[in-house]
Amino acid sequence: MGINFEQIKNKAQDALTKNSGKIEQGLDKASGAAKSRFGKQSDKIDSATKKAKEFLHKNAGGEHGGGQGGQQPPKPGPQ
């Protein structure tokens, strides 16, 4: 009895697709909190947030190829 990694991957992609808006809001909120505490590092925080959103949109497509699946491109983070 082995682990079905393909099934786990598909469930994770499905969760990303269904909740991408909430995840993006969470990224924005976490970014804002980090900037308020570590303001001098805001460029790095913005960069990390942007990369996280790109990863989210790339992997939330639900396609096995990992495309964006017709989703909108990531919105820029708060400035």
ZAMARGU-4260 file (C-alpha; in steps of 0.2 Angstrom, whole numbers, plus 5000, padded with zeros to 4 digits):
<rodrens>
0) 5000/5000/5000 | 5009/5016/4994 | 5006/5034/4994 | 4997/5041/4979 | 5007/5057/4976
5) 4997/5061/4960 | 4981/5061/4970 | 4989/5072/4984 | 4995/5084/4970 | 4978/5085/4962
10) 4969/5089/4979 | 4982/5103/4982 | 4979/5111/4965 | 4961/5110/4968 | 4962/5118/4984
15) 4973/5132/4977 | 4961/5135/4963 | 4946/5136/4974 | 4954/5147/4987 | 4966/5157/4977
20) 4957/5174/4981 | 4958/5170/5000 | 4976/5165/4998 | 4981/5181/4989 | 4972/5191/5002
25) 4982/5182/5016 | 4998/5186/5006 | 4993/5204/5006 | 4989/5205/5024 | 5005/5196/5029
30) 5015/5207/5018 | 5007/5222/5026 | 5011/5216/5044 | 5029/5212/5039 | 5031/5229/5032
35) 5025/5237/5047 | 5037/5228/5058 | 5052/5227/5046 | 5049/5243/5035 | 5068/5244/5030
40) 5066/5227/5021 | 5050/5232/5011 | 5058/5229/4994 | 5062/5211/4999 | 5045/5209/5006
45) 5037/5215/4990 | 5048/5204/4980 | 5044/5188/4991 | 5025/5192/4990 | 5026/5194/4971
50) 5035/5178/4969 | 5022/5169/4980 | 5008/5176/4970 | 5016/5170/4954 | 5018/5153/4961
55) 5000/5153/4967 | 4994/5158/4949 | 5005/5146/4941 | 5000/5131/4951 | 4981/5135/4954
60) 4977/5131/4936 | 4971/5114/4939 | 4979/5108/4923 | 4992/5094/4924 | 5004/5106/4914
65) 5004/5119/4928 | 4997/5133/4917 | 4987/5148/4923 | 4971/5140/4917 | 4964/5156/4910
70) 4966/5166/4926 | 4971/5184/4927 | 4989/5188/4930 | 4994/5192/4948 | 4990/5210/4954
75) 5005/5220/4960 | 5007/5220/4979 | 5003/5235/4990 | 5016/5249/4987
</rodrens>
